[in-house]
Each structure stands twice: as C-alpha cells, then as structure tokens.
C-alpha cells in the first residue's frame, strides 16, 4: 500500500510537470498563431506623391513584406455628384498615391515608430499612419500572456522536480537494505539500481499517457470548442507521435537523472 502511494506521488509529480510543459507549448503555439493573424490583418497606410513598390521599400525597411496600392475610387465616387467631370479629371490626376504596407514580423512599439520615421524620411512620402493604439493594445496583451505562461510553467516545473527528488529519495530509502545486500554479493551500481530505473520508466509512461489523453480529447469537447470559437482561437492539433515522444522523453530523462543523483548521494553516506 505504501509502495502504491509512492508510485502515485511520482506519477502525480510527473503528470503536473508534463501538463505544465504541454500547456505552455499549446499557449506558445496559440500566441504565435495570434501573432500571425495580427501580422496578416495589420497594415501601415502610406501616402506618396510618386509611385513606389515593394522592392524599393524593402531596401529601406527590412520588415516590409508587401506594398499594395489602395485605389482612390471611393474618394472620387463620393465627390462625383458634387463636381463637374473636368474637375473630377483634375482631381484624379492630382490625387497622391495611397499604399497599404504589410509586415513580415511583429515589431515592438519602438521599432514601429522607427519604421514610421524611416518612411517619413523619404522625400516622396507625405504621410504615414501606423495605427499605434490598436496595434499596441493587442501586441502588449500577447506579450504579457506569453510572459505569464513562462513564469507559470517555470514555477510548476520547479515544484514538480523538488517533489520528484523527495519521492525518489523515499524509494531509495525503502530499498536501501535490498541495495546493500546486493552490494555484499558484488553487484555493480547498475544492477543495484535496475529496479529503480524500471519503476521510473513505468511511471513516466503512465504520466505521459494521462497528459496525452487530456490534450487529445479536451479540445474536442463541445464546451471548449464553443469558447474557443467565440474568441477566434485555434488550438494546435496534438501530434500523437511527436508530442508523446517529447513528453515521454522529458519525463524519462528527468526521472533517470534524479534517480542517478539520489542513488549516488545515498551510496556515499
């Protein structure tokens, strides 16, 4: 019964650790997806008295992805009923060129202001609108969310590792007499510790299985899907081969590492 309790404690520690790692990975992928959506939906409006193209601006601002011309038809259509055809023709000729500039990455507020300054420094450019308030609000929210996730994962991981050390130390103490007897008969270190490695292998597998089941089936629940759809958030698909391999690898390597440290510490006493 006591042995089962210790098993459950190790499995729970590994489960919390792996859950926090996978949760952090999912949040990171969601943030990257939201970043990409922000990049795709965000654009800088530029007014120029001469034609410009993508290659020209890319030489000046490395973040420029695409420069698209904005048609002034809407402006002209609003004025066509109140102006003569001759004046409309003159207006069309005198109107500046309007461009929409998309970026290939998500710059900080400071970098965005630098980009604006670089564009305004061009002689042919008369105005640049970067819509700072809208952009900055979303950008800051994504950055804060990512920071909170990293802090949360780090704290949970440290607590889980400390708990693992404690539980594995209990394991070693419980089997200390068995290990000593094997040592009297000339068993080497690996032979004496083989049962510990077997235990952590089994517990790592079980904890990985539990975490995998949660992240495979929880996003598919109707309740979770409804909430995510309302927020326009897409949860990345759980890769059964890759993600399970990563989780099991983290769990097993960490457990084995702790077993080695604890076993060597106990053998020195």
C-alpha positions as MATLAB code, in Angstrom:
seq = 'XXXXXXXXXXXXXXXXXXXXXXXXXXXXXXXXXXXXXXXXXXXXXXXXXXXXXXXXXXXXXXXXXXXXXXXXXXXXXXXXXXXXXXXXXXXXXXXXXXXXXXXXXXXXXXXXXXXXXXXXXXXXXXXXXXXXXXXXXXXXXXXXXXXXXXXXXXXXXXXXXXXXXXXXXXXXXXXXXXXXXXXXXXXXXXXXXXXXXXXXXXXXXXXXXXXXXXXXXXXXXXXXXXXXXXXXXXXXXXXXXXXXXXXXXXXXXXXXXXXXXXXXXXXXX';
ca = [
       0.000    0.000    0.000;
       2.823    2.355    0.908;
       4.641    1.448   -2.313;
       1.478    2.192   -4.317;
       1.166    5.559   -2.592;
       4.747    6.405   -3.547;
       4.036    5.351   -7.134;
       1.007    7.632   -7.245;
       3.075   10.509   -5.813;
       5.724   10.117   -8.530;
       3.110    9.758  -11.267;
       1.299   12.860   -9.977;
       4.553   14.865   -9.884;
       5.418   13.830  -13.433;
       1.838   14.457  -14.564;
       1.888   18.047  -13.216;
       5.281   18.659  -14.788;
       4.289   17.288  -18.206;
       0.913   19.023  -18.112;
       2.579   22.390  -17.462;
       5.101   21.756  -20.274;
       2.416   20.786  -22.782;
       0.139   23.604  -21.643;
       2.991   26.079  -22.122;
       3.665   24.624  -25.592;
      -0.005   24.967  -26.578;
      -0.173   28.553  -25.302;
       3.041   29.387  -27.183;
       1.602   27.994  -30.431;
      -1.677   29.862  -29.880;
       0.225   33.118  -29.299;
       2.289   32.529  -32.438;
      -0.934   31.929  -34.363;
      -2.436   35.135  -32.973;
       0.787   36.968  -33.831;
       0.485   35.756  -37.408;
      -3.155   36.847  -37.544;
      -2.137   40.266  -36.245;
       0.589   40.479  -38.876;
      -1.848   39.460  -41.635;
      -4.540   41.906  -40.526;
      -2.258   44.812  -39.669;
      -1.061   47.248  -42.283;
       0.608   50.654  -42.468;
      -1.013   53.267  -44.690;
       1.394   55.420  -46.675;
       0.662   58.472  -48.859;
       3.166   59.318  -51.573;
       3.323   61.780  -54.477;
       5.241   59.232  -56.545;
       4.834   55.545  -57.278;
       6.687   53.141  -55.019;
       6.962   49.363  -54.972;
       7.748   46.525  -52.578;
      11.394   46.074  -53.570;
      12.097   49.770  -53.087;
      10.698   49.875  -49.541;
      12.276   46.537  -48.578;
      15.698   48.126  -49.090;
      14.770   50.786  -46.537;
      12.664   48.809  -44.049;
      13.610   45.124  -43.671;
      10.241   44.242  -42.089;
       8.267   45.187  -45.209;
       6.507   42.178  -46.701;
       4.259   43.624  -49.396;
       3.291   47.054  -50.714;
      -0.208   47.223  -52.219;
      -1.731   50.206  -53.942;
      -5.006   51.487  -52.467;
      -7.477   52.606  -55.085;
      -8.801   56.184  -54.588;
     -12.089   55.283  -56.319;
     -14.097   55.552  -53.101;
     -12.982   59.130  -52.613;
     -13.729   60.034  -56.224;
     -17.140   58.332  -56.175;
     -18.203   60.336  -53.121;
     -17.378   63.588  -54.912;
     -18.593   62.836  -58.441;
     -22.116   64.108  -57.780;
     -20.884   67.467  -56.481;
     -18.151   68.122  -59.059;
     -18.005   68.569  -62.772;
     -16.370   65.956  -64.971;
     -13.477   68.353  -65.735;
     -12.778   68.903  -62.048;
     -13.035   65.186  -61.367;
     -10.415   64.542  -64.038;
      -8.106   67.137  -62.491;
      -8.713   65.624  -59.055;
      -7.814   62.141  -60.269;
      -4.567   63.453  -61.726;
      -3.648   65.460  -58.613;
      -4.536   62.772  -56.073;
      -1.482   61.243  -54.352;
      -0.784   57.534  -54.303;
      -2.119   55.558  -51.358;
      -0.394   52.357  -50.298;
      -1.032   49.601  -47.773;
       2.146   48.072  -46.324;
       2.112   44.668  -44.636;
       4.981   43.411  -42.484;
       6.679   40.008  -42.247;
       7.117   40.073  -38.474;
       5.642   41.588  -35.337;
       7.736   44.634  -34.349;
       7.716   46.294  -30.946;
       6.163   49.722  -30.413;
       9.615   51.323  -30.507;
      10.520   49.586  -33.762;
       7.174   50.556  -35.255;
       7.899   54.210  -34.539;
      11.342   53.779  -36.121;
       9.694   52.351  -39.241;
       7.379   55.357  -39.391;
      10.356   57.710  -39.135;
      12.215   55.825  -41.871;
       9.227   56.069  -44.203;
       8.593   59.744  -43.465;
      12.243   60.462  -44.233;
      11.559   59.601  -47.895;
      11.069   62.764  -49.976;
       8.079   61.426  -51.904;
       6.204   60.351  -48.746;
       3.846   62.946  -47.275;
       2.096   60.897  -44.578;
       2.371   57.584  -42.737;
      -0.298   56.117  -40.471;
       0.734   53.191  -38.257;
      -2.440   52.940  -36.077;
      -0.341   52.639  -32.923;
      -3.136   52.422  -30.352;
      -4.903   49.440  -31.912;
      -1.680   47.610  -32.636;
      -0.036   48.310  -29.282;
      -3.019   47.032  -27.260;
      -3.096   43.628  -28.958;
       0.711   43.367  -29.022;
       1.021   44.055  -25.283;
      -1.695   41.535  -24.410;
       0.101   38.797  -26.370;
       3.449   39.615  -24.775;
       2.024   39.652  -21.231;
       0.184   36.359  -21.820;
       3.370   34.727  -23.053;
       5.368   36.015  -20.061;
       2.749   34.791  -17.568;
       2.750   31.368  -19.222;
       6.544   31.059  -18.965;
       6.528   32.111  -15.299;
       3.701   29.677  -14.503;
       5.466   26.784  -16.257;
       8.788   27.513  -14.532;
       7.228   27.603  -11.051;
       5.227   24.415  -11.610;
       8.247   22.631  -13.109;
      10.468   23.533  -10.149;
       7.849   22.372   -7.644;
       7.390   19.090   -9.528;
      11.138   18.447   -9.686;
      11.528   19.067   -5.942;
       8.654   16.692   -5.244;
      10.234   14.086   -7.526;
      13.503   14.335   -5.638;
      11.643   13.755   -2.381;
       9.663   10.744   -3.642;
      12.606    9.046   -5.328;
      14.681    9.564   -2.195;
      11.909    7.756   -0.274;
      12.081    4.933   -2.829;
      15.813    4.576   -2.334;
      15.470    4.594    1.453;
      12.750    1.921    1.310;
      15.013   -0.334   -0.760;
      18.266    0.629    0.993;
      18.604   -2.737    2.713;
      17.995   -4.599   -0.554;
      20.625   -2.463   -2.289;
      23.172   -3.130    0.481;
      22.633   -6.902    0.333;
      23.127   -6.838   -3.453;
      26.309   -4.854   -2.862;
      27.616   -7.501   -0.453;
      27.268  -10.083   -3.237;
      29.320   -7.915   -5.602;
      26.527   -6.356   -7.647;
      27.598   -3.251   -9.531;
      25.811    0.116   -9.424;
      23.580   -0.534  -12.454;
      22.448   -3.930  -11.165;
      21.571   -2.495   -7.746;
      19.621    0.395   -9.292;
      17.914   -1.535  -12.109;
      14.603   -1.817  -10.267;
      14.543    1.980   -9.740;
      15.012    2.604  -13.456;
      12.215    0.150  -14.182;
       9.899    1.972  -11.781;
      10.576    5.420  -13.238;
      10.141    4.040  -16.761;
       6.680    2.707  -15.880;
       5.661    5.873  -14.020;
       6.934    8.075  -16.860;
       4.878    6.093  -19.341;
       1.709    6.302  -17.222;
       2.026   10.061  -16.585;
       2.714   10.694  -20.286;
      -0.350    8.655  -21.210;
      -2.615   10.637  -18.852;
      -1.384   14.017  -20.145;
      -1.701   12.902  -23.768;
      -5.293   11.739  -23.287;
      -6.250   15.122  -21.794;
      -4.692   17.152  -24.623;
      -6.109   14.847  -27.295;
      -9.720   14.792  -26.119;
     -10.250   18.007  -24.099;
     -10.004   20.385  -27.120;
     -12.604   18.213  -28.889;
     -15.269   18.783  -26.218;
     -18.202   20.920  -27.353;
     -17.876   23.270  -24.370;
     -14.198   24.039  -25.058;
     -14.778   24.379  -28.804;
     -17.621   26.856  -28.248;
     -15.450   29.040  -26.003;
     -12.518   28.945  -28.434;
     -14.709   29.754  -31.429;
     -16.103   32.758  -29.564;
     -12.551   34.010  -29.001;
     -11.433   33.092  -32.539;
      -8.692   30.863  -31.154;
      -7.434   27.678  -32.770;
      -5.821   25.055  -30.532;
      -2.961   23.293  -32.348;
      -3.566   19.623  -33.006;
      -1.852   17.208  -30.636;
       0.691   15.180  -32.619;
       0.397   11.668  -31.183;
       3.856   10.575  -32.324;
       5.885   13.767  -31.865;
       4.216   15.238  -28.741;
       4.006   11.923  -26.887;
       7.644   11.257  -27.757;
       8.705   14.665  -26.414;
       6.660   14.321  -23.212;
       7.846   10.779  -22.532;
      11.442   11.776  -23.266;
      11.287   14.714  -20.834;
       9.655   12.590  -18.136;
      12.018    9.630  -18.501;
      15.260   11.607  -18.799;
      14.417   13.815  -15.840;
      13.385   10.840  -13.703;
      16.521    8.892  -14.577;
      18.670   11.931  -13.873;
      17.100   12.340  -10.420;
      17.475    8.599   -9.686;
      21.189    8.761  -10.543;
      21.764   11.805   -8.326;
      19.785   10.430   -5.374;
      21.329    6.948   -5.648;
      24.878    8.308   -5.694;
      24.139   10.629   -2.786;
      22.759    7.741   -0.726;
      25.667    5.446   -1.622;
      28.185    7.985   -0.315;
      26.585    8.020    3.129;
];
